[in-house]
Every structure is written in C-alpha cells, then in structure tokens.
Amino acid sequence: MNYRHAFHAGNFADVFKHAILLALLDALTAKDKSLCCLDTHAGRGRYALYEVEAGKTGEWRDGIGRLFDDPDPPVPLQRYLDAIRACNPDGALRTYPGSPLLAARTLRANDRLILCEVQDDEAAALRALFHDDSRAHVHARDGYAAMNALLPPNERRGLVLIDPPFEAQEGEFTAIETALTQAHARWPNGVYAVWYPIKSRRAIAPFHRQLSAGPFAEALVAELLVRPDDSPLRLNGCGMLIANPPWQFDAALATLLPALRDALAQSPRAAQNLHWLRRE
C-alpha cells in the first residue's frame, strides 16, 4: 500500500469525517455505560502540517486552514474546532489530529480504543503516541481482519470507524461490504461509520444498492460535495455511511452538513446530501 495520509491531513475530507466522528462519539458517551471504539485504518494518529508531506499538497489550506482562525465560526462546527484547537494550545495551527487522537480525547476513562494500522512505520508512530494511554490498544494488522477477530467487544457498545485509503476504489467497496456483513453477524447492534470518497457518482451507486440489500435494516448516508462530481480524476467530495446511528442523529447531521458545505465549498455548485438507505 502506497497511501500516506500525511499528504492529505486536515483537508476538507478530514474536516467532514472528524466533525461527524466527534458528533457520533458525543452521542455515544452521553450514556454512562462504557463503550469500545475500533478504528480499522488508524494511520499515525497525529500529523505535522509544516512538514514536507502536508506542504507538498497544501490540501489542509482548503480544509482546516479555512476554519482554524475564524473568530466567529458556525455554531455546528464549534465542537470540532474546539477539538482541533486543543491540539494546538499556543493558537498556531501546526498539528492536525487524526481520528485516533480525537477519539482518545473524547472517550472516558472506562472506555476502550482499538487502533489497527497495517503499515509498520505508521503503527510504530501510533504506538509511541499512545504509549501512556492504557485505554488504547494498537494492532499492526489488517483492519478488516481485526473486525472479524475482535468483534463483538466486551463492552457490547461502541463504534467501528472504517476509513480505508481507497487505492483500488471498487475493490475497497467490496471489502467493506464483506466486512460489514461479517460484522453484523457477530455484532448486529454496533454502530458502524464508513467514510468513502466521491469522485464520480456512478462509482458510489453500486455500493449504496448493495447496502440497501445488506444485513442492516437501514443506514444513514451523509455526503458533502465541495465541487460537482463530474470529474473522476479528482476528489470532488466524500460521504459517511452510518449503520445503526444513535437516536435522532439525522437531525444532528441536518444542522452540521450545511455548515460544512458553506465553510468548505470550492464551487458555487457545492452541495450536501442526507438520506436513509433502507432494506429493499
């Protein structure tokens, strides 16, 4: 696998994904009972925006770079921005936290965090980052295989975040469909959040059709297009499919998505979409 998230950290897709992730974790931690969060493609957990990789693409400038210094940010994005600013306490945007670090800062002392990363150097960085956090368990292994081995968690409550690199787009969707089917058989009540890129709408439709016929009775789909999806050669947007979302989570996303669109749009034709997939 050649993908390195350091080139893309803090871009619009990260803002979208992490704002939704924090909203999910906030909803789940509103109940006292402990939970487990499993991240299947964790990366290194923290990224330096001033290093070579992030500087080479500059993608973060049209993502977190648009929001970080806003003195009056949109209210629905305040929770997300507070989390990012907490990782940059001197007020200068130098560090962007990945999903593992954001989750760790949201979870409670009695919760557990399982982090899977198949690339050795990324897994080593992840272990170093969480060396002193007894709640976090780092596995240098394939995240889909880990789902099959580690679910259901002892806590019987929690979230699985599936955020793969999509180096082979159609193959990745197939792997996700298989993983969700197997996971549902083992842990049907878990919350599953799947991030995916949108380059061309035609590539997404088969995935949605398959999930409509899949094991979950319904799933919530949130999508953001920062530009029209008329070019398969670039990342035009992204989506998050959430199976077993928390109660009334669609209402939370109905407020969050327009704020993300307005903040991150790169075209007058930017758009957001929120709908349910229900078993046919």
C-alpha positions as CSV (number, residue, x, y, z in Angstrom):
1,M,0.0,0.0,0.0
2,N,1.4,3.4,-1.1
3,Y,-1.1,5.7,0.5
4,R,0.2,8.1,3.2
5,H,-2.3,10.3,4.9
6,A,0.3,12.9,5.9
7,F,-0.1,14.3,2.4
8,H,-3.9,14.9,2.9
9,A,-4.2,15.6,6.7
10,G,-6.6,18.4,7.5
11,N,-8.1,18.6,4.1
12,F,-11.9,19.1,3.5
13,A,-12.5,15.3,3.7
14,D,-10.8,15.2,7.2
15,V,-12.9,18.1,8.4
16,F,-16.1,16.4,7.2
17,K,-15.1,13.0,8.7
18,H,-13.9,14.3,12.0
19,A,-16.8,16.6,12.6
20,I,-19.1,13.6,12.2
21,L,-16.9,11.3,14.2
22,L,-16.9,13.7,17.2
23,A,-20.7,14.1,16.9
24,L,-21.1,10.3,17.0
25,L,-18.8,9.9,20.0
26,D,-20.5,12.7,21.8
27,A,-23.9,10.9,21.3
28,L,-22.5,7.6,22.4
29,T,-20.7,8.9,25.5
30,A,-23.9,10.7,26.6
31,K,-24.9,7.3,28.2
32,D,-22.9,6.2,31.3
33,K,-22.2,2.7,30.1
34,S,-18.7,2.1,28.8
35,L,-18.0,1.6,25.1
36,C,-15.3,0.5,22.6
37,C,-14.2,2.4,19.6
38,L,-12.4,0.4,16.9
39,D,-10.6,2.3,14.1
40,T,-9.8,-0.1,11.2
41,H,-7.3,2.2,9.3
42,A,-5.9,4.4,12.1
43,G,-2.8,6.0,10.4
44,R,-0.3,7.6,12.7
45,G,-2.8,9.5,14.8
46,R,-1.2,13.0,14.5
47,Y,0.2,14.9,11.6
48,A,2.5,18.0,11.4
49,L,1.2,20.4,8.8
50,Y,4.5,22.2,8.5
51,E,6.4,19.1,7.3
52,V,7.2,18.1,3.7
53,E,4.2,15.8,3.0
54,A,1.5,18.3,4.0
55,G,3.4,21.2,2.5
56,K,3.7,19.4,-0.8
57,T,0.0,19.2,-1.4
58,G,-1.2,22.1,0.8
59,E,-4.7,20.4,0.9
60,W,-5.1,21.5,4.5
61,R,-5.5,25.1,3.4
62,D,-8.9,24.4,1.9
63,G,-9.8,22.3,4.9
64,I,-8.9,23.2,8.5
65,G,-7.0,26.2,7.2
66,R,-10.3,27.9,6.3
67,L,-11.7,27.5,9.8
68,F,-9.0,27.5,12.4
69,D,-8.6,31.3,12.7
70,D,-12.2,32.2,12.3
71,P,-13.2,34.3,15.3
72,D,-16.9,33.6,14.8
73,P,-17.2,30.0,13.4
74,P,-20.5,28.4,12.5
75,V,-22.1,27.1,15.7
76,P,-22.4,23.5,14.4
77,L,-18.6,23.4,13.8
78,Q,-17.6,24.8,17.2
79,R,-17.3,21.4,18.8
80,Y,-14.9,20.2,16.0
81,L,-12.9,23.4,16.1
82,D,-12.5,23.3,19.9
83,A,-11.0,19.8,19.5
84,I,-8.5,20.9,16.8
85,R,-7.5,24.0,18.8
86,A,-7.0,21.9,21.9
87,C,-4.2,20.1,19.9
88,N,-2.7,23.5,19.1
89,P,-2.7,25.2,22.5
90,D,-0.4,28.1,21.5
91,G,-3.0,29.2,18.9
92,A,-0.9,28.5,15.9
93,L,-2.1,25.7,13.5
94,R,0.8,23.3,13.3
95,T,-0.7,19.9,14.2
96,Y,-3.7,18.1,12.9
97,P,-5.0,15.2,15.0
98,G,-6.1,12.0,13.3
99,S,-9.2,10.0,14.2
100,P,-7.4,8.1,17.0
101,L,-6.3,11.2,18.9
102,L,-9.7,12.9,18.5
103,A,-11.4,9.7,19.8
104,A,-9.0,9.4,22.7
105,R,-9.7,12.9,23.8
106,T,-13.4,12.3,23.7
107,L,-13.6,8.8,25.3
108,R,-13.8,8.4,29.0
109,A,-11.6,6.6,31.5
110,N,-13.7,3.5,31.3
111,D,-13.9,3.3,27.5
112,R,-11.5,1.4,25.2
113,L,-9.9,2.3,21.9
114,I,-8.7,-0.3,19.4
115,L,-6.5,1.0,16.7
116,C,-5.5,-1.0,13.6
117,E,-2.8,0.0,11.2
118,V,-1.2,-2.3,8.6
119,Q,1.8,-0.1,7.7
120,D,4.7,-0.7,10.1
121,D,6.0,2.8,10.3
122,E,2.6,4.3,10.9
123,A,1.8,1.6,13.5
124,A,5.1,2.4,15.3
125,A,4.2,6.1,15.4
126,L,0.7,5.2,16.7
127,R,2.2,3.1,19.5
128,A,4.5,5.9,20.5
129,L,1.7,8.4,20.6
130,F,-0.5,6.2,22.9
131,H,2.4,4.7,24.9
132,D,1.0,6.1,28.2
133,D,-2.7,5.6,27.5
134,S,-3.9,2.3,28.9
135,R,-7.3,2.6,27.2
136,A,-5.6,2.4,23.7
137,H,-4.6,-0.9,22.1
138,V,-2.6,-0.7,18.8
139,H,-2.7,-3.6,16.4
140,A,-0.3,-3.8,13.4
141,R,-2.7,-5.7,11.3
142,D,-5.4,-5.5,8.6
143,G,-8.4,-3.7,9.9
144,Y,-11.0,-5.8,8.2
145,A,-9.4,-9.0,9.6
146,A,-9.4,-7.3,13.0
147,M,-13.1,-6.7,12.8
148,N,-13.7,-10.4,12.3
149,A,-11.4,-11.3,15.2
150,L,-12.2,-8.6,17.8
151,L,-16.0,-8.1,17.4
152,P,-18.1,-8.1,19.4
153,P,-16.2,-6.1,22.1
154,N,-16.6,-7.0,25.7
155,E,-18.4,-3.7,26.3
156,R,-21.1,-4.6,23.8
157,R,-21.5,-0.9,23.0
158,G,-19.5,1.2,20.6
159,L,-18.4,2.4,17.2
160,V,-16.4,0.9,14.4
161,L,-14.8,3.5,12.1
162,I,-13.9,2.2,8.6
163,D,-11.8,4.8,6.8
164,P,-9.7,3.0,4.2
165,P,-7.3,4.6,1.6
166,F,-9.4,3.5,-1.4
167,E,-6.3,2.9,-3.6
168,A,-8.5,0.5,-5.6
169,Q,-11.9,2.0,-5.3
170,E,-14.2,-0.8,-6.5
171,G,-12.2,-3.4,-4.6
172,E,-12.4,-1.3,-1.4
173,F,-16.1,-1.1,-1.6
174,T,-16.3,-4.9,-2.0
175,A,-14.1,-5.3,1.0
176,I,-16.3,-3.0,3.1
177,E,-19.4,-4.8,2.1
178,T,-17.9,-8.2,3.1
179,A,-16.6,-6.8,6.4
180,L,-20.0,-5.2,7.3
181,T,-21.8,-8.4,6.5
182,Q,-19.5,-10.4,8.7
183,A,-19.5,-7.8,11.5
184,H,-23.3,-7.7,11.6
185,A,-23.4,-11.5,12.1
186,R,-21.1,-11.1,15.1
187,W,-22.3,-7.7,16.5
188,P,-25.6,-6.6,14.9
189,N,-26.1,-3.7,17.3
190,G,-22.8,-2.0,16.9
191,V,-22.5,1.5,15.3
192,Y,-20.6,1.3,12.0
193,A,-19.3,4.5,10.3
194,V,-17.8,4.1,6.8
195,W,-16.0,7.0,5.1
196,Y,-15.8,7.0,1.3
197,P,-14.5,9.3,-1.4
198,I,-16.7,10.8,-4.1
199,K,-15.1,11.3,-7.5
200,S,-17.9,10.1,-9.8
201,R,-21.4,9.4,-8.6
202,R,-21.5,6.2,-10.7
203,A,-18.9,4.6,-8.5
204,I,-20.9,5.1,-5.4
205,A,-24.3,3.9,-6.6
206,P,-23.5,0.1,-6.6
207,F,-22.2,0.4,-3.0
208,H,-25.4,2.0,-1.9
209,R,-27.5,-0.6,-3.7
210,Q,-25.5,-3.4,-2.1
211,L,-26.0,-1.9,1.4
212,S,-29.7,-1.5,0.7
213,A,-29.9,-5.2,0.2
214,G,-27.4,-5.9,3.0
215,P,-27.8,-7.1,6.6
216,F,-28.7,-3.7,8.2
217,A,-32.4,-2.7,8.1
218,E,-31.3,0.9,7.5
219,A,-28.3,3.1,7.3
220,L,-27.9,6.9,7.3
221,V,-25.9,8.5,4.5
222,A,-24.3,11.9,4.7
223,E,-22.4,13.4,1.8
224,L,-20.5,16.6,1.0
225,L,-19.6,17.8,-2.5
226,V,-17.2,20.7,-2.5
227,R,-17.5,20.8,-6.3
228,P,-19.7,19.0,-8.8
229,D,-19.0,15.2,-9.2
230,D,-18.3,15.5,-12.9
231,S,-14.6,14.6,-12.9
232,P,-13.5,11.1,-11.9
233,L,-9.9,12.3,-11.8
234,R,-10.1,14.3,-8.6
235,L,-11.7,14.1,-5.2
236,N,-14.9,16.1,-5.5
237,G,-16.5,15.2,-2.2
238,C,-16.9,12.4,0.3
239,G,-19.5,10.6,2.3
240,M,-20.1,8.8,5.6
241,L,-22.4,5.8,5.8
242,I,-23.6,5.1,9.3
243,A,-25.3,1.8,10.2
244,N,-27.2,1.8,13.5
245,P,-26.7,5.6,14.1
246,P,-27.6,7.0,17.5
247,W,-31.2,8.1,18.1
248,Q,-32.0,11.4,16.2
249,F,-28.5,11.5,14.7
250,D,-30.1,12.5,11.4
251,A,-31.3,15.7,13.0
252,A,-27.7,16.5,14.2
253,L,-26.3,16.0,10.7
254,A,-29.1,18.1,9.1
255,T,-27.5,21.0,11.1
256,L,-23.9,20.0,10.6
257,L,-23.8,19.4,6.8
258,P,-24.9,22.8,5.6
259,A,-22.3,24.4,7.9
260,L,-19.6,22.1,6.3
261,R,-20.8,22.9,2.8
262,D,-20.7,26.7,3.4
263,A,-17.3,26.6,5.0
264,L,-15.6,24.2,2.6
265,A,-17.2,24.9,-0.8
266,Q,-14.8,25.2,-3.7
267,S,-17.5,25.8,-6.3
268,P,-20.9,27.6,-6.4
269,R,-22.3,24.1,-7.1
270,A,-21.1,22.7,-3.8
271,A,-23.8,20.6,-2.2
272,Q,-24.7,18.4,0.7
273,N,-26.9,15.3,0.9
274,L,-28.5,13.4,3.7
275,H,-30.7,10.4,3.3
276,W,-31.5,6.9,4.5
277,L,-30.8,3.6,2.9
278,R,-33.4,1.1,3.8
279,R,-33.5,-2.6,3.1
280,E,-35.5,-3.3,0.0
